[in-house]
C-alpha cells in the first residue's frame, strides 16, 4: 500500500467549516497511509516569550493567518482527502497509527459566556503552555505538570451535500469536533460516509484534555498524525464509533445529554448483539455491570456521550 503526506498550508486547509463541495487535495486507495500535519490557533492566540523562552510560531501557521479567512467555526482543518471508490452509505475505517507534536507549545483559553460555567468568568484568560517533547509533559504556570496524550479534537468526513457548509464547532454524524480524549494513537475510528470519496480532514490538535473539556479549550496545539484509511463496504453506521486496543466505544452528540445517552447506549446494545449471540436484554444487563458511560464534552453546542466496554466481553459467544 502507498504512503502519502499532506502538510498544513494556505492551500491545504479549510478554516472553520465542512462542506461536501470542497475539492479533494489528493485521492488515495483504500488501505493507503497518509501523514497529515495540522496547526491550531488564530492570531490573537499566538504566544509571546514565556519565562524568557521564545515559543516558535510555525511558518505554515503564520502563512495561513495571512492568506485564509475563518468561516463559521474556529478549527483549522487539513484536507480533505478522498478515498477512491468510497460511496455514501459506506464506512471509513480510520486507523490512528501515530500522533506526534508539531510544535513546542499549546494554549488554553477561558472566555465569558462559554464553557460549562458560562456566567462564572467575566474576562478572557489566555495561557501559553510549553510542551516538553522529551518527557511528554505540559508545564503549567503554577508548577503542575500534565502528562501529554495527544489526539485530534476534529476528525471528520464530509457532511451530506444537502447540509451545505456547516461549522466545525458542533460534532455531528460525520464526526468533526468529537473532542474524545480516547482517540489517541492505536485507536481505530469508524465514520459514516455521506459523500462519494468520503473527504477526510483532521485538525484541532490537543496535547491533553479531560472528559468534558469544561472551559471550552484543551491544550490546543499542532499535531502530526499518521492514518491508515480503509473503506468498509461491509459496515453501516449512523453515528461514529471507535475501538481502542482494549475497548469498543459508541458515541452520540446532541444539545441534550439525555438524548446523547439514549443514542450511544442503544448503539452499544446493537454492537454487543452483533458481535455475540446474547439477547438484547443480556446486553443491557452487561452494560449496566461492565460498561462505562462517559461525558465526552459539554461545550460545543452539541454535547457528547461515549460508552466504553472492554473487548473481553465480546469474546467467545456462548453456544
Buried (B, 14 or more C-beta within 10 A) or exposed (E): EEEBEBBBBEEBBBBBBBBBEBEBBBBBBBBBBBBBBBBBBBEEBBBEEBEEEEBEBBEBBEBBBEEBEBEBBBBBBBBBBBBEBBEBEBBBBBBBBEBBBBBBBBBBBBBEEBBBEEEEBEEEEBBBBBBEEEEBBBBBEEEEEBEBBBBBBBBBBBBBEEBEBBBBBBBBBBBBBBBBBBBBBBBBBBBBBBBBBBBBBBBBBBBBBEBBBBBBBBBBBBBBBBBBBBBBEEBEBEBBBBBBEEBBBBBBBBEEBEBBBBBBBBBBBBBBBEBBEBEEEBBBEBBEEEBEBBBBBBBBEBBBBBBBBBEEBBEEEEE
